[in-house]
Amino acid sequence: MKTVTLASGERLDASMLTREGVLPADITAAAQQIIDAVRAEGDAALRRYCRDFDGVDVACFRLAPEQIDAALDQLDPSFIAALEKAAAQIRDFHEREVEQSWFTTRADGTMLGVKVTPVAAAGIYVPGGRAQYPSTVLMNAIPAKVASVERVVMVTPPQRDVEPGACPISPYTLAAAKIGGVDEIYTVGGAQAIAALAYGTESIPRVEKITGPGNAYVAAAKRLVSGDVGIDMVAGPSEVCVLADATAEPAVVAADLMAQAEHDPLAACYLVTCDAQLAADVTRALEVLLPASPREEITRASLDDQGMVVIAPDMEAAVAAVNTIAPEHLELHCADALGLLGSIRNAGAIFVGAWSSEPLGDYVAGPNHTLPTGGTAAFSNPLSVDDFVKRSSVICYTPAGLLADAPATQRMAEAEGLWAHALSAGLRRRALEEGTDAVSTEALAAVDLTAVAWPGDAPETVAAGADATKAGR
């Protein structure tokens, strides 16, 4: 791991980090070609890419319900118990996020508010192939269902080398889909799956929101379709930052760093401390633990190439370094971990205290593990129920409310040179002040419409509104 030692008064600068920050142009270009092909050719393109990329011939992309139901019968009861416990705690957490529509009424009777509506269909991407990610299924499907999304669609790559006629999706993934409430499952992955969700094909109806992690091609495709469909985020490699003081256990810190490093050679691991001895002890612990890991090669590559130790002169500088990193996961291995919580501005998920292992959050704690990466925690949020709903403003004026606000509306429209904006309010005002006959086409043909639109109201009228006593004459 690279070591950065900050001098007294020095602060970690973002330029000291090794993040690339953008998707490579060649990957983005390749993803665009795939998207264009799927839009033009539909299922034919999906089948071609399944053969080329996954080595699988797919006749029917959608899994039959009985294949999903059968998955539960194939699995160890202890795994099902773990899955059900995780699902219950994830659901309980996200149920607390549900926002209700709300309305308020002014004294003049004008009603304002927000109408909260779930998206009609959401697509969740689950990485697959040779790996299984049932936790990703739960973390994406459950908040969608809590938000009352009617149609939750899962796409995941088919596995290679399955027996003829066997289900090409891991039973672990299918069991999570069943427990998480997924409605449809399609055996397609990569950028082509994102294109199918965004634009639809003969077999896969389009959705309105796409969530879930994937490789660089999936991330590039999500970025490219964003705007035609909603997305949660463009996620990069996983990352963790451990803020530790002298009270931390070096081997525990080392294990937590390894827990992120084993995901991917590009996963980023940061140790921030004011104690140089602790940093040295963690390094020694890593050398003891790494040889025992079944994923030693991946883990070492991540720690060697993407790892960083920041030795700060004091805790203030250490916290500032954490906020500069803005990590996906932050662990606080400090004596006063809870006391530091208020100083943390930028982190996707914060694990407070030495007992709060980040893998607990990956699987069963309840908060979502789909988190902003690459420093985007400075302005982004974890996946939540909010990602699966949309809000519509509701505006319902009364005549008294119209008279109260029309003069200010007209004056602002005049300042912007938008005559018809002002006329829209002015005609309603004229109808209330002089009667509906005054806004007939015949009557308006004989009046100065610019005076109706831009009447030159006094500041007092603009502030207080038109005289409501004139209404209804």
Residue, then its C-alpha position, 0 to 999 in steps of 0.5 A: m500500500k502506498t503511504v502518504t504522510l501529512a505534515s503538520g497543517e497539511r491536508l490530503d488533496a484529491s490529486m494525491l488519490t489514484r482514482e481514474g474518475v471516468l470510464p475509458a473511451d474505448i469501453t464507452a464506444a463499445a457499449q454504445q455500439i451494443i446499445d445501438a445494435v439492441r435498439a435496431e435488432g432487438d432479441a436477435a442482437l441479444r442472442r448474438y451477444c449471449r453467444d459471443f460474450d457468455g458462450v451460451d445459446v439462449a432460446c427464451f430469455r425469460l425464466a419460467p416461474e416454476q424454475i424460480d420456485a424450484a430454486l428454494d428446494q435445491l438449497d441448504p436450509s441454513f442459507i435460506a434462513a440467512l437470506e430470509k433474515a437479511a430480507a426481513q431486516i432490509r425490508d424493515f429499514h427501507e419501510r422507514e424511508v417511505e414518503q407519503s404524499w402531502f398537501t397544505t392549504r393557504a389562508d386564501g384556499t390555495m392548495l399546494g403539495v406533492k403527489v408521490t407515485p412509484v415508477a411502473a417498472a424497475g429493472i435490476y442488474v445482477p452480475g452473474g456468469r461464474a459468480q453469485y450475488p444474492s445480496t445484490v438481488l435483495m438490496n435492489a428488489i426489496p426497496a423497489k417493492v417497498a416503494s410499491v413498484e408493480r413490475v420488478v425485472m431482474v437481468t443477469p448473465p447466464q452461466r456457462d457449462v450448465e447441464p442441457g436443460a438445466c437452469p442457467i442461473s444460480p439457485y442462490t440468485l433465484a432464491a433471493a429473487k423469489i424472497g425479494g419479490v422479483d416479478e420477471i427474470y431474464t437471462v441476459g447480461g452486459a451492456q446488452a441487458i441495459a439496452a434491453l431494459a432501457y428500450g425494450t425488445e420483442s421479449i423484454p418490455r422496457v422499464e422506467k428505472i435501472t439499478g444495480p452494479g456491473n462491470a465497466y461495460v454495464a456502467a458505461a451503458k447505464r451512463l449512455v441510456s441515462g436520460d432515456v431511462g432513470i438510473d441509480m448511479v454509475a458505480g465504480p470499483s468497491e472501496v473502503c476507508v478505515l479511520a483508526d486510532a491507537t485503540a484499533e486491533p491491527a489484524v481486525v483492520a487488516a481483515d476489513l481492508m482485505a474484505q474490500a480488496e478481494h472484490d476486484p484488483l481495482a477495489a480501493c482500500y484506504l487506512v487513515t490514522c494518526d498513529a504510524q505504529l498502527a499503520a506498521d502493525v496493520t501492514r504486518a497483519l496483512e502479511v500474516l492473513l493474505p497467504a490464507s486467502p483463497r483470493e490472495e492474488i486479487t486481494r494483493a493486487s488491489l492492496d498493492d496497486q490501489g491501497m493507500v495509508v494516510i498518516a495524519p498529524d492529528m485527528e482533525a487532519a485525519v477526518a479531513a482526509v476521510n472527507t476528501i476521500a469520500p469513500e463508499h464504505l467508512e469504518l471508524h475504529c476509534a475510541d470515540a467513534l460515535g463522537l466523530l460521526g458529526s464530523i463526517r460529511n462524505a461517506g456512502a455508509i458509515f460503520v461506527g465502532a470496532w464491532s461494526s464490520e462492513p460485511l454486516g452491511d453488505y448482507v444483513a444489517g438493513p441499510n442498502h449496500t448499493l452505494p456511491t463510489g469514486g468520491t461521489a459520496a460527496f454529492s450522492n446517496p445510497l440506493s433507497v425507496d426514493d430511487f423508485v418513486k417520483r414526485s409530482s408537484v400539485i398546485c390548486y389555486t382559488p380565485a382569492g389565491l389567483l388575485a394574491d399572486a397574479p400581480a407578482t407573476q405578471r411583474m416577473a414575466e414582464a421583467e423576463g419579456l414573456w408577454a403570454h406568461a403575463l397574459s395568462a395570469g392577467l386574463r384570469r385576473r380580469a375575469l375575476e375583477e370585471g366578469t367573465d364577459a370581459v375575457s370573451t374573444e370579442a371583448l379582448a379584440a377591443v382592448d389593449l392586451t399589453a395593458v392586461a398582461w403588463p398593467g404596471d401595478a404599484p409595488e404595494t399591489v405586487a406585494a399584497g396582491a390585487d384587491a379581492t373586493k373587486a372579484g365577482r363584479 
